[in-house]
């Protein structure tokens, strides 16, 4: 084991003084009992120095990592793939302003919230930006005599949350929209790899594997070439944005 992150994605409306006290107490405990481990804390979706630079005293940031989760899926409709690149570049440049290294513990190539149950079981907390693609829901990997399938003839399966957007309908499951073709997805992947490699100490595509969603699945995204390091992602600007004609630095 190399590091411990005591809580994943504390709510963005958490009481920050209480959360900071918790983080300080955990770090002190780790220093006493496991000083070789790195203390990692999530930013509670407040990726700004005004919130976190007073978490520890100046000069007392050894063996500390900030974790931030930065997705494009909730950005809403963008009329050009370059806007995602420009916005992500501006956001992640802020990582240079913290007193400790930054990890992007979760990110993906998805540009919409269509993924099944992304916002909760049979629920979705954000409207779709573009029409989702609907595909046959996967079948169980268990032997046929062991597996139990759902009713694939049902018009819609419940129970439901606040809406019925992210539900199984007629045996079909929603996945990310096809608004952006694979060429754009590849451009986005190369762009994000460059930005992340330049600005943060580590980054982890979420998830490790997904049955339906190539843009949420590490092996599928890698095999497609979208997130492979290339000369364009290893130390030189390459993204000449059609949005504002500037290079991401």
Secondary structure, 3 states (H helix, E strand, C coil): CCEEECCCCCCCCCCHHHHHHHHHHHHHHHHHHCCCCEEEEECCCCCCHHHHCCCCCCCCCCCEEEEEECCCCCCCCCCCHHHHHHHHHHHHHHHHHCCCEEEEEEECCCCCCCCCCCCCCCCCCCCCCCCCEEEECCCCCCCCCCCCCCCCCCCCCCCCCCCCCCCCECCEEEECCCCCCHHHHHHHHHHHHHHHHHHCCEEEECCCCCCCCHHHCHHHHHHCCCCCCCHHHCCCCCCECCCCCCECC
